[in-house]
């Protein structure tokens, strides 16, 4: 089978993935079309796995910051899924600039880039923006909306077992629980899929 690795990256890159949730499900379904003997495993939310508890599924529909004065939306999840802190709790309220800044994440040393931030194990919400954008925020009132939920579900894992001549087992592992990052984790998924 001839696998176009760049196409896989292009197709999977925009999907919002987290540890759990619909993005992982959609991505695993995609990989099933590349690897014929691909199997999925499920581990229910709340299950203890060694020193870790499988978290609830995170489902997000939308998120943005609305400037009350000029009615403009910023940090829109639908335009870039990195704008919402991954695993954010829901919020829909008007806040002041000081409170907004407590929940903004930037990379001061890379002022044009939007960071990737998670809050898997602490109930929190937030937005990720470029430092250059943060410096331009002037108005006093903002509406923040994160339309998300955490529900009991399962962690989905995909595996493929290829029998060889040796009795030794060689284990390759990769992950794609981070959205919109090619070098962080999609590169591993794509190379393993091609192999």
PyMOL commands that set and color helices and strands:
alter all, ss='L'
color gray80, all
select helices_A, chain A and resi 5-13+22-32+81-83+97-102+108-110+131-136+182-194
alter helices_A, ss='H'
color red, helices_A
select strands_A, chain A and resi 39-44+48-49+52-53+57-67+73-74+91-96+104-105+127-128+141-151+154-159
alter strands_A, ss='S'
color yellow, strands_A
deselect
rebuild
show_as cartoon
